Amino acid sequence: MNGQDWKGRIIFHVDMNSFYASVESNHDSSLVGKPLAIAGNPKERRGIVVTASYEAREYGVKTTMPVWQALKKCPNLIIRPPDFNKYRAVSAELFHFLEEYTDLVEPVSIDEGYMDVTSTFKERNVLNMAEEIQNRLYKELGLPSSIGIAPSKFLAKMASDMKKPLGITVLRKRELSQKLWPLPVEDMHGIGAKTAEKLKMLNIYTIGDLASYSSDSLKGRFGVMGQKLHERANGIDYRDVDPESAKEVKSVGSSTTMSVDIDQKQELLNVIWMLSEKVEARLKQKQVCSANFQITIRYSNRKTITRSKKLLNPLFTKEDIHTQAADLLERYWDGEAVRLLGITGLEVIPITDAYKQLDLFSYKKDIQDANLSDTISELTNKYGKHILKKGHRNNES
């Protein structure tokens, strides 16, 4: 299934499987393969299950289920409280990863997003690309995922839900009658329980029933939403994948999984430098800077730590980023072999909004450094990174 086989757009919906549970298992390898639930107030049996691993789901544990009921279904269920700071950090890694494939990435929640790969991979085999993304997400970030492939956002979302976990599903408009229309109307994205009940009162029980129902009647009953539901059921969805539709950029980073685990400090520092260059390039591309840099260290046993450091002044050059990241590595690396390293600028702000507590002796140098950095970037972008070479200062008077 090559890119040229598609006459229209190629949209991916990438959805993590049991995201919170997967993140917890990555941080604590003793949880791998065990029934696990993330729940609010787990010590109080009144807590609610936020998500559950697939091992727990086999026992009937479901999202929004009370903890007491989940324990009744699965007495050996492991329950952990949610750690949203941890999940947000991994989510940032996830979307930085997807941006390696295309700039058109639209996050829609902490663990799912759309990718428009039409122009970027017009000549690539679409299924091979999806498999590569899925395999790398699992291998490098420890995140199982399902991917829907379709000519629109709605159909891609429906496709990703059709096979979980670790599914890849293609849904074309010509396949709606076989793959989409037989599904219960409540399975349709955008239809809640109350709307489903109202539709059933009109003898609309399947998505196919909705697709064949009068559009004018649906609009008269449900307003503009009724018309939209009718269009979606017929595969009509012209919405673009819009990176700007999500909230403003809050973090910029880069991570890499080593081909072999590294336990030598200098080699890790070399990786830190490479990542600092990438983060600088992305910060400049988005015209933002950060005064809060985070390092992610994943060890060979998959134990993962994230540590950050807040600074007085925002940074955006690779030299400054490297200094901060190297300091964090020095302070928090335990000497064990490292599988993955990452650097992320948190709480980013537009460069135009950044300010510094400048003194008389530093402001001119700051301006010169910023201008020089921009000039170097322009030259390397135009002529290649080898256009500039380090020279030696002549100390002769």
RAHU-V307014 format. One record per backbone hydrogen bond with DSSP energy under -0.5 kcal/mol. NH is the residue of the N-H (numbers start at 1). CO is the residue of the C=O. If there is no record, write none. Layout:
nh | co
NH | CO
NH | CO
This chain:
nh | co
3 | 124
5 | 2
6 | 3
7 | 5
11 | 9
11 | 150
12 | 115
13 | 148
14 | 12
14 | 113
15 | 13
15 | 146
16 | 111
17 | 144
18 | 16
22 | 18
23 | 19
24 | 20
25 | 21
26 | 22
27 | 23
28 | 24
31 | 28
32 | 29
34 | 31
36 | 34
37 | 78
38 | 51
39 | 37
39 | 80
40 | 48
42 | 39
44 | 41
45 | 43
47 | 41
47 | 44
49 | 65
50 | 38
51 | 38
53 | 36
57 | 53
58 | 54
59 | 56
60 | 57
61 | 56
64 | 49
65 | 62
67 | 47
68 | 45
70 | 66
71 | 67
72 | 68
73 | 69
74 | 70
77 | 74
78 | 35
80 | 37
87 | 83
88 | 84
89 | 85
90 | 86
91 | 87
92 | 88
93 | 89
94 | 90
95 | 91
96 | 92
97 | 93
98 | 94
99 | 95
100 | 97
101 | 98
102 | 98
105 | 103
106 | 114
107 | 105
108 | 112
109 | 112
112 | 109
113 | 14
114 | 106
115 | 12
116 | 104
117 | 10
117 | 115
121 | 117
122 | 119
124 | 121
126 | 1
126 | 124
127 | 1
129 | 125
130 | 126
131 | 127
132 | 128
133 | 129
134 | 130
135 | 131
136 | 132
137 | 133
138 | 134
139 | 135
140 | 136
141 | 136
141 | 137
142 | 138
143 | 137
144 | 142
146 | 15
147 | 167
148 | 13
149 | 169
150 | 11
151 | 171
156 | 152
157 | 153
158 | 154
159 | 155
160 | 156
161 | 157
162 | 159
167 | 163
169 | 147
171 | 149
175 | 172
176 | 173
178 | 175
179 | 175
180 | 175
180 | 176
181 | 176
183 | 180
185 | 205
187 | 184
188 | 185
191 | 188
192 | 190
196 | 192
197 | 193
198 | 194
199 | 195
200 | 196
201 | 197
202 | 199
203 | 200
204 | 199
205 | 203
207 | 183
208 | 181
210 | 206
211 | 207
212 | 208
213 | 209
213 | 210
218 | 214
219 | 215
220 | 216
221 | 217
222 | 218
223 | 219
225 | 222
226 | 223
227 | 223
228 | 224
229 | 225
230 | 226
231 | 227
232 | 228
233 | 229
234 | 230
234 | 231
235 | 232
236 | 231
237 | 235
242 | 240
243 | 241
245 | 242
246 | 243
252 | 345
254 | 343
256 | 341
258 | 256
258 | 339
262 | 338
265 | 263
268 | 264
269 | 265
270 | 266
271 | 267
272 | 268
273 | 269
274 | 270
275 | 271
276 | 272
277 | 273
278 | 274
279 | 275
280 | 276
281 | 277
282 | 278
283 | 279
284 | 280
285 | 281
286 | 282
287 | 283
288 | 283
289 | 349
290 | 315
292 | 346
293 | 309
294 | 344
295 | 307
296 | 342
297 | 305
298 | 340
299 | 297
299 | 303
300 | 337
302 | 299
305 | 297
307 | 295
309 | 293
311 | 291
314 | 355
315 | 290
321 | 317
322 | 318
323 | 319
324 | 320
325 | 321
326 | 322
327 | 323
328 | 324
329 | 325
330 | 326
331 | 327
332 | 328
333 | 329
338 | 262
339 | 298
340 | 298
341 | 256
342 | 296
343 | 254
344 | 294
345 | 252
346 | 292
346 | 344
347 | 250
348 | 250
349 | 289
351 | 287
353 | 350
354 | 350
354 | 351
358 | 356
362 | 359
363 | 359
366 | 362
367 | 363
368 | 364
369 | 365
370 | 366
371 | 367
372 | 368
373 | 369
374 | 370
375 | 371
376 | 372
377 | 373
378 | 374
379 | 375
380 | 376
381 | 377
382 | 378
383 | 379
384 | 380
387 | 384
395 | 393
